[in-house]
Amino acid sequence: MVFGFGKKSRRVVEPDASGEPLRDTIVRPAFDWKARKRRTLRWLSVHPSTYQQLVTAGFFVSYKTAQRNVSRWAKKKQTKCVGTVRGEDGRPAYMYGSWEPRSKQHDKYVTDFCIAYKDAEFERGNELEHYCDCVMKLNGETFYVELDTGEMSLPQVRRRWRAYSECQGIVMVVSLSERRLGNVLNASELLDGFSVFTTLTEAINDPYGLIWLDRNLSKIGVEKPDGF
């Protein structure tokens, strides 16, 4: 899924009656507002998002534009406010979507991850396979994404991994800090051979770099999609 804002503007020079150039004029192609609305609502049907996340994902050029449009769509019941989370600036932020996450702040982080890989296909919801946070399909591979916020103890983490005993894909474990990542990696023996680990900051800053660690601490990168 690729998001953009259409063709670039072009500059033309208008002549006067004598044929001499008079002034420069910026000619902007017509923006397809309806197409943007369709793309945005399609995204919100899968990914609960704040106004700022929609700007980061490329749907809007500013926070105010996102707020004006999405709040209007919510009044028309084309999407809905599913709760409040802590935004990037630490202030409360409304989250919009078509389904209500059980843990809204947790799923806000999941959306941050999904924005980094927005060209992939995603499945999200409260009752996914293995109860993972989202299923990502990219380049023919299936990834089960686990966003670790540090709320579980390490014994709970070990019990959590039992759900993946017969997993047919790759488990991606994303932690919020380097320290937590090291602790979770050491507690993930049950995922040995089919798991990779990184921090959310690394995934956001360099999604296709060598940011993933396997259980042997070897660095791995996710292959870029065709045309990226």
Sequence and secondary structure as in RCSB ss.txt:
>XXXX:A:sequence
MVFGFGKKSRRVVEPDASGEPLRDTIVRPAFDWKARKRRTLRWLSVHPSTYQQLVTAGFFVSYKTAQRNVSRWAK
KKQTKCVGTVRGEDGRPAYMYGSWEPRSKQHDKYVTDFCIAYKDAEFERGNELEHYCDCVMKLNGETFYVELDTG
EMSLPQVRRRWRAYSECQGIVMVVSLSERRLGNVLNASELLDGFSVFTTLTEAINDPYGLIWLDRNLSKIGVEKP
DGF
>XXXX:A:secstr
      S  EEEEEE TTS EEEEEEE     HHHHHHHHHHHHHHS EEHHHHHHTTS SSHHHHHHHHHHHHH
TTSSEEEEEEE TTSSEEEEEESS  SSHHHHHHHHHHHHHTTTSEEE SSS GGG SEEEEETTEEEEEEEE S
 S HHHHHHHGGGGTT SSEEEEEESSHHHHHHHHHT GGGTTSEEEEEHHHHHH TTSS EE TT  EE     
TT 
